[in-house]
Structure formats: C-alpha cells, structure tokens
C-alpha cells in the first residue's frame, strides 16, 4: 500500500466520526509515530510504499479510532510542557489547562531563589510533579496517588524525563496528615460531577479512568475540602496551595478554601473560564 492510499483510507473510514481536519491530524500523528515521517515528507513522497507490518499497525489504530479511543492512548504518549509523557488507560491524558496551572506555579516561584519543597496530590501520569521538578531548580518534589497502575506510569515518566520525584501510594481521603512541611502543595483532583457527563465527549466517557475524573453530585468538593484541611497544617508560613478546579464550582471552591484561613485567588484559563485557584497560607 502507498502512503497516499493510506491517507485516503483514513478519510473514508473515519468520515462522519470526526471532522476532516481532526482525521488528518490523527493521520499525521500516526505517520510520525509509526513511520518517522512528518507532513512535509508525506507531501514529497506520496507514492512511498508501507510494509505489511506497518499497514497492520495503521489498521489497528483505525479500528481503535472508530471506537473513539483517544489518539494519545493509541500512540502511548503525549506532550506536556514540551516534554514527552507516556500514557495509558490508567492515567488521565494531560490537558492544556493543567499546563496553565503548572506555568502559574513556575512563574510565582522561579525567581525566589529558595529551595522549595513541593507536594503533588493525585499524580496520574506524573506530568505536574515532573514538570515542576525540571523547571524549578533545586526543588524537592514528592507525589502520591491512590492507583498503583498510575504510579507505575508516573515512575516511568520520571525516568524518561530524568526528573527526581519521590512517588508513593496513598488514598488522600483516608490520610490523617501529610508527612513533612511544604512550600507548595498542588492537586488536580477528581472534580467532574455525574450531572456534567452529558457535556463530555465519548472518548473521555468510554476510555479515561473514572477514578481520576468523577465525584458524586452531592459531594463534589470532597477532595478540595480534605486537601485544604491537611494543607493548612502542612504548608510552611506563606506557603501556597494550587488547585485545578471545576469551572462551574469556582466560587464554591474559593469559599470552601477560605474557611480554612487561606487567602485565595482565582485564575482563568485561555478560554476565559475559572479553572485554577491559588490559596496562600496566612
């Protein structure tokens, strides 16, 4: 099969499932992943033949795309903060708003010149603690998650990115205290209510880990309350707690955190939604 035929196959088989621009995006991501060819290479070499083995890989990817499996799970990796991260169905696919949260933390603390102690709660792929460990010089970063499978991926990503992060298993809702004192605590906890599922795409609903996504409608801020309660005791004076938050519950989250004596600041993402909260210990 020629690569031009493969391109046509993608267009025909995925038509109606995705917009044409997204179909071509999938195609070019996979050709770079499986063939090491970029868009310009394909334009210059449309008649290049692909092997039977390569064709089998693309057919498998097509079948998975038809089931709306995220392209990141198909390739097994994604990019976050300019770095490569391995992902599978045990971890959430890192989102752009999480990059914005990381950027906020870095911009607040990069020029302080102090050795920071940072704790990340609910590591997933490890994208937050690994990025902070790489960007904030001399920071001592630790992180935990309830999922053993997620921790395996996070540890592999730390090794892949040559980042020094201490990972361990812990259920935050059962924790009575956080071991040690920290300058920064950050968390992107589960915050999607059951009632919001109707707004979500099939690729998220069917494939991403429910444990990392959803909370009960009647107790949507359970993780924020628990983390704020523990953080107020474990943060150093003037220490900061950073959250990624549910845009529909921004004011409720802010009010909840203020009950623990924090000074709070909400921040909008690039789409104008309040998706981040910073709480400073007084």
Number of C-alpha atoms within 10 A of each C-alpha: 13 14 18 15 14 19 17 12 15 19 18 12 14 18 13 9 13 14 12 15 10 12 20 18 14 18 23 19 19 20 21 14 14 14 12 10 15 14 15 9 13 17 11 9 14 14 13 14 15 13 11 10 8 14 17 11 13 18 14 11 20 21 13 15 21 13 14 18 21 21 20 19 21 17 16 14 16 16 15 17 19 9 13 14 25 22 26 21 18 22 25 21 24 20 11 13 18 21 17 19 24 21 16 15 18 15 11 10 15 14 10 10 10 13 12 19 19 24 29 24 22 25 31 30 28 29 25 24 31 29 21 23 21 17 16 21 14 14 18 18 24 21 26 24 23 19 19 15 15 26 24 15 21 28 20 17 21 24 13 13 15 12 18 18 24 15 21 15 15 16 12 18 12 8 12 10 13 15 9 11 17 23 21 23 26 26 23 23 24 21 23 22 17 14 10 11 13 9 8 10 10 15 14 17 16 13 17 20 18 17 14 22 18 17 20 13 13 9 10 19 22 15 18 22 17 16 23 23 17 17 26 21 16 19 23 18 14 14 21 25 28 24 23 24 25 22 17 13 15 19 14 12 21 20 13 16 25 16 12 17 15 23 16 18 12 18 18 15 16 11 8 9 15 19 23 23 22 23 25 21 21 12
